[in-house]
Amino acid sequence: MRLVFILVLLVVVFAIAALMVWRHSDRRADRAEMDRLIALQPSDPPVFSHDMVADLPEPARRFFTFAIAEGTPLYTVAVIEMEGQFGMGDKVDPGYMPMRATQVLAAPDGFVWAMSSNGAMRMSGSDSGAWTRFWLYGIAPVARFGGDPDHARSAFGRYVAEAVFWSPAAVLPGPNVTWEPVSENVARFTMRRGDLQQSVDVTVDAEGRPLHVSFLRWSNANPEKVHRLQPFGGYLSEFRKFDGFTLPTHVEAGNMFETDEYFPFFIADITDVSFPQPDR
């Protein structure tokens, strides 16, 4: 009987050790992808001039002149530190848990959002253009998916929309970004990368401050768990200046934006935004 107990204990120890090695491998992959994206930061970017946006629709001009100060170096890769709440439930029972996260945002090339929660569930993990993977207590994998066209398309929608308010230099007009008018206070931009394309509506106030973004996101966050286009978006507030950029530091976002089913599962307060210079 004692031998059986020892064998069972050894199996448990080896299983825990294997899961810890697996979790460590995920963290290394997060770091490697973050480093890859940071390396895309332009080393000597042009500086912002109002002339760059003179031909854009009026709401878009307003947005850029609010978000980017004249003469600001146009760094396109941002590192965002945040804390807040992440909803694990639905509109009726949100199941919010506290979270902290670091995000590297490099539209149109990719992003990594690495989070941890010290709440009752103690969840940690990351999202990127290639994966979603979360762990419970650091040793139990509770969600692992991605690596397919549906995931890539859904992730692209997320980080393209976030680029509007956290790395506005990345959405200036260019070969892969176009802008068009929608109304007096709304402009729509479209970003492309290979076969991926995403349009986002940006609503601004009289000063050009972005109040919210909205778009149709490819998602299976629905009762049928079927990927389809459905409303997504978020509200932006509490703007602060970071190295010449004026960015929102409070964001509330979720599925079915501007409908009765809207559920803001992502509520974040930004503690810092930086534009790191990679080692060349």
C-alpha positions in Angstrom: 0.0 0.0 0.0 2.8 2.3 0.8 4.4 1.6 -2.6 1.2 2.5 -4.3 1.0 5.8 -2.4 4.6 6.6 -3.4 3.9 5.8 -7.0 0.8 8.0 -7.1 2.7 10.8 -5.4 5.5 10.5 -8.0 3.0 10.7 -10.8 1.3 13.8 -9.3 4.7 15.5 -8.8 5.8 14.7 -12.4 2.4 15.9 -13.8 2.7 19.2 -11.9 6.3 19.6 -13.0 5.3 19.0 -16.6 2.5 21.6 -16.4 4.9 24.1 -14.9 7.3 23.6 -17.8 4.4 24.0 -20.2 3.4 27.2 -18.5 7.0 28.5 -18.6 7.1 27.7 -22.4 4.0 29.9 -22.9 5.6 32.8 -21.0 8.7 32.5 -23.2 6.5 32.5 -26.3 4.8 35.7 -25.0 8.2 37.4 -24.5 9.5 36.3 -27.9 6.5 37.7 -29.7 6.6 40.9 -27.7 10.3 41.3 -28.6 9.5 40.6 -32.3 6.8 43.3 -32.3 9.0 45.9 -30.4 11.7 45.3 -33.0 9.3 46.7 -35.6 9.4 50.1 -34.0 10.8 52.6 -36.5 14.2 53.8 -35.3 14.0 57.3 -36.8 10.4 58.0 -37.7 9.1 61.2 -39.3 7.4 63.8 -37.0 3.8 64.7 -37.1 2.6 67.6 -39.1 -0.9 68.8 -39.7 -0.2 68.7 -43.4 -0.2 64.9 -43.2 -3.9 64.8 -42.5 -5.0 67.9 -44.4 -6.8 65.8 -47.1 -8.7 63.6 -44.6 -12.4 63.8 -43.7 -12.9 66.6 -41.2 -13.6 64.3 -38.2 -10.4 62.4 -38.9 -8.4 65.6 -39.1 -9.9 66.6 -35.8 -9.0 63.3 -34.3 -5.3 63.3 -35.4 -4.7 66.9 -34.4 -6.1 66.1 -30.9 -4.3 62.8 -30.5 -0.8 63.8 -31.9 1.0 67.0 -31.1 2.8 68.8 -33.9 6.4 67.6 -34.1 5.8 64.3 -32.3 7.9 61.4 -33.5 5.5 58.9 -35.1 6.3 55.8 -33.2 3.8 53.1 -34.1 4.6 50.4 -31.5 3.2 50.9 -28.0 3.6 49.1 -24.7 0.5 49.6 -22.5 0.3 48.8 -18.8 -3.1 48.5 -17.4 -5.3 47.3 -14.5 -9.0 46.8 -14.2 -11.6 44.1 -14.5 -12.3 41.3 -16.9 -15.8 39.8 -17.1 -15.9 36.0 -17.2 -19.7 35.9 -17.3 -22.5 37.7 -19.2 -24.6 40.8 -18.9 -26.8 39.3 -16.2 -23.9 37.8 -14.2 -20.7 39.6 -15.3 -18.4 37.6 -13.1 -15.8 40.4 -13.0 -12.3 39.6 -11.8 -9.5 42.0 -11.1 -6.7 42.0 -13.6 -3.3 43.5 -14.5 -1.9 43.3 -17.9 0.9 44.4 -20.2 0.1 44.8 -23.9 2.5 45.3 -26.9 0.5 46.8 -29.8 2.0 46.9 -33.2 -0.7 47.3 -35.8 -1.0 46.0 -38.5 1.6 43.3 -37.5 0.2 42.0 -34.3 -0.2 42.3 -30.5 0.3 40.4 -27.3 -1.9 41.0 -24.2 -0.4 39.2 -21.2 -2.6 39.3 -18.1 -2.8 38.0 -14.5 -5.5 38.1 -11.9 -5.0 37.9 -8.1 -8.7 37.4 -7.5 -10.3 34.2 -6.2 -9.7 32.4 -9.6 -6.0 33.5 -9.9 -6.0 33.3 -13.7 -3.2 34.2 -16.0 -2.4 33.9 -19.7 -2.3 35.8 -22.9 -4.0 36.8 -26.2 -2.3 37.4 -29.5 -3.0 37.2 -33.2 -2.0 33.5 -33.1 -3.3 32.2 -29.8 -5.5 32.6 -26.7 -4.3 30.6 -23.7 -5.2 30.9 -20.0 -4.1 29.1 -16.9 -5.7 28.6 -13.5 -3.3 28.9 -10.6 -0.5 28.8 -13.1 -0.7 25.0 -13.5 -4.1 24.1 -15.0 -4.8 25.1 -18.6 -8.4 26.2 -18.9 -8.5 27.8 -22.4 -6.2 27.1 -25.4 -7.3 27.9 -28.9 -6.2 29.9 -32.0 -3.8 29.3 -34.9 -6.7 29.3 -37.4 -8.2 31.8 -39.8 -11.2 32.6 -37.5 -9.0 33.5 -34.6 -6.6 35.6 -36.8 -9.5 37.5 -38.2 -11.1 38.2 -34.8 -7.8 39.2 -33.2 -7.1 41.5 -36.1 -10.3 43.4 -35.5 -9.4 43.9 -31.8 -5.9 45.2 -32.2 -6.7 47.4 -35.3 -9.5 49.1 -33.2 -7.2 49.5 -30.2 -4.5 51.1 -32.4 -6.8 54.1 -33.0 -6.6 55.2 -29.4 -3.3 53.7 -28.1 -1.0 54.0 -31.1 -2.6 56.6 -33.4 0.5 57.0 -35.5 -0.2 53.5 -36.8 -3.5 54.5 -38.3 -2.3 57.6 -40.2 -3.2 57.3 -43.9 -0.8 55.2 -46.0 -0.6 52.2 -48.3 -2.5 49.9 -45.8 -4.8 52.5 -44.2 -7.6 54.6 -45.8 -10.1 57.0 -44.2 -13.6 58.0 -45.3 -16.3 60.3 -43.9 -19.4 58.9 -42.2 -21.0 61.9 -40.6 -20.2 65.3 -39.0 -18.5 63.6 -36.1 -17.7 60.1 -37.4 -14.9 58.9 -39.7 -14.2 55.4 -40.8 -10.8 53.9 -41.4 -9.9 50.6 -42.9 -6.6 48.8 -42.3 -5.3 45.9 -44.4 -2.7 43.3 -43.8 -2.4 40.5 -46.4 -5.8 38.9 -46.7 -7.1 40.6 -43.5 -9.1 43.8 -43.6 -11.0 45.7 -40.8 -13.0 48.9 -40.8 -13.6 50.9 -37.6 -15.8 53.9 -37.0 -14.3 56.6 -34.8 -16.7 59.1 -33.1 -15.1 62.3 -32.0 -16.3 65.4 -30.1 -15.8 69.0 -31.2 -12.2 69.0 -30.1 -11.4 65.7 -31.9 -11.4 63.7 -28.7 -12.4 60.1 -29.6 -15.5 59.2 -27.6 -15.9 55.7 -28.8 -15.0 53.2 -31.5 -17.3 50.7 -33.1 -17.0 48.0 -35.7 -18.3 44.7 -36.9 -16.0 42.0 -35.4 -15.6 38.4 -36.6 -16.6 36.6 -33.4 -18.2 33.5 -31.9 -19.3 35.2 -28.8 -22.9 34.3 -29.3 -25.2 31.6 -28.0 -24.6 29.5 -31.1 -20.8 29.7 -30.8 -20.7 30.4 -34.5 -18.2 32.8 -36.0 -19.9 35.8 -37.7 -19.8 39.5 -37.9 -21.4 41.2 -34.9 -21.2 44.6 -33.2 -18.2 45.3 -31.0 -16.8 48.6 -29.5 -15.8 50.6 -26.5 -16.1 53.9 -24.7 -13.0 56.0 -24.2 -12.3 58.6 -21.5 -9.8 60.2 -19.0 -7.2 61.3 -21.6 -3.6 61.9 -20.7 -0.4 62.9 -22.6 2.3 60.3 -23.3 5.4 61.5 -25.3 3.4 63.8 -27.5 0.3 61.6 -27.9 -3.0 62.3 -26.0 -4.5 58.9 -25.2 -7.5 57.5 -23.3 -6.6 56.0 -19.9 -10.1 54.5 -19.2 -11.6 52.0 -21.7 -14.8 50.0 -21.4 -15.4 47.6 -24.3 -17.5 44.5 -25.2 -19.6 42.6 -27.6 -22.9 43.7 -29.1 -21.9 47.4 -28.7 -24.7 49.9 -28.9 -27.4 47.2 -28.6 -29.5 46.0 -25.7 -27.2 43.0 -25.4 -24.0 45.1 -24.8 -21.8 43.6 -22.1 -18.6 45.5 -21.3 -16.4 42.5 -20.3 -13.2 44.6 -20.6 -12.8 47.5 -18.2 -9.3 48.9 -18.1 -7.5 51.8 -16.5 -4.1 52.6 -18.1 -1.2 53.2 -15.8 1.4 53.8 -18.5 2.0 53.9 -22.2 5.5 53.9 -23.7 7.0 53.7 -27.1 10.1 51.5 -26.6 13.2 51.6 -28.8 14.4 48.1 -29.7 18.1 47.1 -29.5 19.4 47.4 -33.0 
